[in-house]
């Protein structure tokens, strides 16, 4: 019999060693135990309610930590017990996520559960057994700022200022227009600016004939500083602006003392991958975005 149960305080301590090995299965797993032990009593209760131990015939097989909201469902950590790799019952694996979902009250409107993983053989095998499908693969690339090439054309750039918020909203919504993407608004930009990741000196527009036609910035990330939100508006693409604007943004990072700059790009966006490769970016690692569709 398979069931999903909340872990008690005692069980969390009993499984401390397993929970502290959260990156072994997936380097992008979040640290449940570290978050739990440093939390207040009220938050500890909330954390226990958002985690389940999956058992089969009372034997623990998986620990799963989730974040379910009305607009998104994310699995923050999946940690298999050692016996999961020896388990031969395929029917059991197919019941793990449905059993987890049925234990969540209230359930989210969306029946799609997302999970992000650094690619490796073990997690790929188990995620497929659990019924996950690969949504997309993302390349994490990096460049040493000493290797930034010379620009072939001088570009006109203007630093982003608070008065430019509406222009930035319009430009980013143009650059990243997608029917699956929720458009940005001014509140999203103000929230980003308020965070520690934001670097005001590394946020800029590409200008052409006194018109803003592109945007790019560098922010603080986990491994280091990341190039984000980089692109050219649709009607100005294919004119050779991207390469020289990219070099300018990277050089700004070098001027600010950044020794390395990272970025993330969809592995199937060949045009973007080729652009970054031509500048000198190299693949640092690959992470996969998986999803489980409940209905």
Buried (B, 14 or more C-beta within 10 A) or exposed (E): EBBBEEBEEEBBEEBEEBBBEBBBBBBBBBBBBEBBEEEEEEEBEEBBEBBBBBBBEEEBBBBBBBBBEEEEBBBBBBBBBEEBEEBEEEEBBEBBBBBBBEBBEEEBEBEEBBBBBBBBEEBBEBBEBBBBEBBEEBBBBBBEBEEBEEBEEEBEBEEBEEEBBEBBBBBBBBBEEEEEEEEBEEEBBEEBBEEEBBBEEBBBBBBBEEEBBBBBBBBBBEEBBBBBBBBBBEEBBEEEBBBBBBBBBBBBBBEEEBEBBBBBBEBEBEEBBEBBEEBBBEBBBBBBBBBBEBE
